[in-house]
Amino acid sequence: MTEGADCGLTRRQLILADGVVAIGYAVLLVTSATGLGWPVVVALGLALPIAVRRIWPLPALGVVAFVSAIAVAADVLRDPLLAAAYVLYVVALTRASPRPLSSRRLIGLAGSAGLVVLILALVAGAPAGRTDVGLVLTGFAALYGAWMLGRVIRDRRAAAARAAQALAERAVADERLRIARELHDIVAHSMGLIAVKAGVANHVLAVRPEEVSDALSVIESTSRDALVDLRHMLGLLRTSSEPADLAPPAGLAALPELVARVESTGVRVELDIDVPAPLPEAVELTVHRIVQECLTNVTKHAQAGRCQVTVRADANGVRLQVTDDGAGGAAVEGHGLIGIRERVSMYDGTYHAGPRDGRGFEVVVRLPYQRVGT
């Protein structure tokens, strides 16, 4: 959560803005003061903390409060508490207090501080006509308002961050449920094949014993593949109530149909697949889901006219890259990218998503795996 989250400015820009405000405030104080000497020193003492309030909030507040108290007591300047309120806002915005100050406690502290300032003014012998009690009370009202405004904005940003975190967790949970459905299909397919081959082996054992070896080889290969898929997937899943309508598994063979649906929306898609040997079923399914999610983001958010999908595989893994020339690619991780990240983490793979140089967005994924028998 950054200080400029609501106004769209970076921290550097906010610091530069504080410097401009500090210079303008110092010039205003100096030009409105009578004579030179102490007014200039006090103006600088109030302006410098304003310029660094986002870098050192608490030290800046201490300095500006001390200078403000002296300025009020000596009746050098007429509105020193505005600078203190300006710095106090950042302190309230960025610093978490272990015991939040209630309105009653804060008013009590402000009243005590105001009494101390008035006593200092009397001890310093400031003329009664120029010691404006209303000015002091107005200043402390500004302090209270700055504090409350900072706390309100801080609480609002914290609530927004919690809401975003909740949405991200929901997206992860939804993606894991989707993976659970796919795992159901993989296990059902593997167990079905094993059962069929085991039945064949039992049937031909006495008649054609040479076919038993082939059946057992298929059973061994299928069971190993299923165990690898289970090891990758089960580590991510949590217990959940799973709907009964399970979608059929997809794979590389379904990508052209997926591309055709995307092209019907007006986006030109170039599909380049170079996979010499069949991929493990879970890996192939993961590649399909990642491509599906990327193309969905292209059609919904990127405002792209062209997209490139490249799938390359070797003996150790598969690399997937999806790029587009759109203008809607933002460096904000939405639900789709969270889902991709979750799938990549199953294989301890690598994942990159972000804007391209110049224009467009890209997603690059590598999923390592080990083929059965290697």
N, C-alpha and C positions, 0 to 999 in steps of 0.2 A: 504494500500500500504506500504510494508516494504522496508527497505533499501537494503536487500539482495534478492529482488524479481528476479533480472536478473541473479545473479550468483548462486542462490540456497543455500546460506548460511544463517543461522539464525543470529539474532542480537548478540547473545552471541559469536558465532564464529567470527563475524566481529570485535567485540571488542577485542577478543583474538588476532586476526591477527594484529590489530592496535598496541597492546602491543608488539608483536614481531617486527614490523616495528620500533617502538619507540626505543626499545633496540638496534636493529641493527644500527639505525641512530645515536644514542648517542655514541655507540662504534666507529663508523666510524669517527665522529667528533673529539672525544678525541684522537684517534690514529693518525689522520691527523694533529692535532694541535701541535704547538711547545711549550713545557713546560707544566706546570700544573697551577692550580689556576683558573683564570678567564675562560679559554676555557672549563674546566670541568663544572663550574657553568652554563655557557651559554648553553652547550650541554644538561645538565639536564633540563634547562629552556625551551629548544625547544622540547625535547623528551617527557616530561610529558604531555604537551597538545596534542601531537599526540596520546598518549595512551587513552585519554578520549575525543577525538573529537566527538564521536557519543553519548556520555552521556551529555556533556555540550558544544555544538558546539560554541556558541557565546563567553562564557568566555575563552574557549581554544584558539579561534582566537585572542581575545584581548591580552592574555598573550604571545602567540607566535609572534604576530606583535610587541609588545613592546620589547621583548627580541631580535627579529630580527633587529629592528631599532638600538638598543644599540650595537649589535654585528657588524653591518655594520659601524656605526659611530666610534666605537673604533677599528675597523679593527682586531677584535679578531678571527673571523671565516670567511671563504671565501664563503660559500654558505648557509647562514641562510634562505633565502627566499624560499627554497624548502620546508621547514617545514610549512611555512605560506601557501603556495599553497596547500599542502596536507590537511591542516585543512580547508582552504577556500572551497575546493571541497564539503565537507560535509555540510557546511553552505549553499552553493548554492543549494545543493540537497534537503535539509530538511526544509529550511526556506522560506516561501512565502513572497515576498516583495510587499507592497502595491503599489509602483511605480517601475516597472521594470527598471533596469539600462540599458540604451542604450549603444551601443559600444562606441559612442562619449563621453558620460558622464564617462564611466568606464575608458577609456583611459586618460581622463582629471584628474580623481582622482588618477590614478596610476602615472601619470607624476608629479602631485603636491606632492604625497608622496615621489617619488624618489628625487624631489628637496629638500624636507625637510631632507631626509636622507643624501644627499650630503652636505647640510649646516651643519648638525650635525657633519659630518666627518671632515669638515674643522675647525669647532670650537674646536673639540676635539684634533686637531693637528695631525691627522693621516698622515703618510708619503704619499706624492703624488703618489709615485710609487706603493704603495700598495692599494690605493683607486681606485679600478677598476670600472670606470663608466659603462663599458660593462657588468660587472658582475651584477651591480645593475639593468640595463635595462633588462638583461636576466631574472633576478629574477622576475621583475614585469611582464614580458611577461609570465612567468610561472603562476603568480597569475591570470592574465587575462584568460589564457587557462584553468586553474582549474575552475574558475568561469563559463566560458561559457560551459565547459563540464558538470558541475553539473546542470546548468539550462536546457541544452538540454536533459539530461537523465531524469530530473524531468518532463519536458514537455512531453517526450515520455511516461513515466509511467502514467501521468495524462490522456493522450489520450487513453492508453490501458485500464485504469480503466473506462473511460467514454464509451468505446466500449463494455466492459463487462457488464456495467450497462444497456446499450441499448439492448444488447442481452437478459439479464435477464427480462427486461420489455417486450420485444417482446414475450418471452416464457410465461410470465404471461398473456399477452393479448391473445395469442393463446389458452392457457388453458381455459381462461374464455369464449372464443368463443365456445370451445368444450363443456363446461358446458351448455352454452346457447342452443346448439343443443339438449343436453340430456333433458334440462328443457322443451323444446318444446314437446318432446315425452311424458314426464310425464304428462304435462298439457293436451295434446291431449288425452292420455289414460284415465285420470281421468274424463275429461269433457265428453268424449264419454260414459263412464260407467254411469255417472250421468244422461245423457240424456236418455239412454236406460231405466234405472230404473224408471225415472220420467214418461216416456211414459207408462211403464207397470202399474205403480200405477194409472195413470189416466184411463187406459183401464179397469182395474179390480175393480175400486172403487165401481161401482154399482153392479157388478156380484159377486166378491169374495173379500169383504172388508178385510178379514183376511190377504190377501197377501200384502195389502198396507203397513202394519207395517214393513214387511220384506224389501220391496223396500225402504222405507224411512230410515231404519237402514243402508242399503248399501249406500244410498246417503249421509247420515250423516258421516259415517266412511270414505268414499272416499273423500268427500270434506275436512274433517279435515286433512287427510293425504296430500292432495294436498296443503293445506294452509301451513302445516309445511314445505313441500319441497320448496314452493315458498319463505317462510321466510328465509330459509337457503341459497338459491341460488341467489335471486334477489339482495341481499346486495352486492354481488361481481361483478355483471355484469355491463358493460358499453354499451352504444349504439354502434353498429357496423353493417356493412352490412353482413348479414348472408347468406351463400350459401344455395341453395335449396335442395341439396342432403343430407338429414339428415340420419345418421346411425341409425339402429334399436337399441333399448336399450338392454343392456346385464345385467347379474347378476351372482349369485352364480352357477346357473345351467350351465352357459357357461364356468366356470373355467376348468372343465376336458378337454374340447376341446382346450382351450388355452394351458393347460399343454401338451397335446399331440403334438401340433405344436412346442412347445419349445423342447420337447424330441426328435423330429425329427432332431434337430440340434446337438444331441450328449450329451446334458445336462440331467442328471437324476433329475427329479423333484418329490418330495414327497408332496402330497396335503393332508392336514388334515383339514376338515371342521366340526365344532361342533356348529351348529346353531339350537337350539331346536324349535324356533318359527320364522315365516317369518319376515324378516327385512323390515322396510319401504323402498319403492321402490328407493328413492333417495340415501339412505344409501347403499343399495345393489349394486346400480350402481356405487357408489363411491368406494366401496370395489373392485369391478371388475376392475375399471380403475387403481387403485393403484397397484393391483397384475399384471395387464397387463404391466404397466410401469416398475415395478421392474423386471419382467421376461425379458423385452426387454433390460434393462441395464445388466442383467446377461449374455445374449447371445452376446451382442455387446461389452461389456467392461470388464467383470469380468474374462473371461477365466476360467470359473468354470467347474467342472465336476459333481457337485451335488448341489441341491438347495432344501430348505425346505420352504413350504408355509403353514402357520397355521392361521386358522380363528376361533375365539372363540367369542360367543355372549352370553349375559345375558339380564336381564330385563332393564339394564341401558345403554348398549352400546355394541360395537363390537370391538374386539382387533385383529389386523392383524400383523403378523410377517413374514418377508421374509429374509432368510439367505442363504448365499452361501459360498463355500470354495475356491473362486477364488482369484487371485492375482491382479486383475485390479481395486479393489475398492479404489478410492481415495477420500479424504476428501474435494473434490471440488464440490460445488453445481452446477450441470449442469441443462439443461432444464427440464429433467425428474423429478429430485428432487424438482425443483421449482414448477412444476405442482402438485406434491404430497402435498407439503406444502400449496399450494393455496386451494386444496380440503379439507385438514384437517382444515384449518382456517374457513371454512364455518360452521363447527360444534363446534367450540371452542375446538377442540380435541388436543391431544398431538402427537408429531412427533419427532422421532429420526432416524438419518441416519448417519452411520459412520463405520469405520473398526472394525472388531471383534478382540478380543485378539488372537494373533498368526497369523491367516490367514483368509481372507474372509471379507465379508461386510454384514451389516444387516440394515433392515428398520423395525421400530416398530411404529405402528400407533394405536391409540385408538380414536374411534368416539363415543361420548356420544349421546344419543337420548332418546326421551320419547314416548312410545307407546300410541296410541290413547286409551282413556278410563282409563289410569293409572294416 
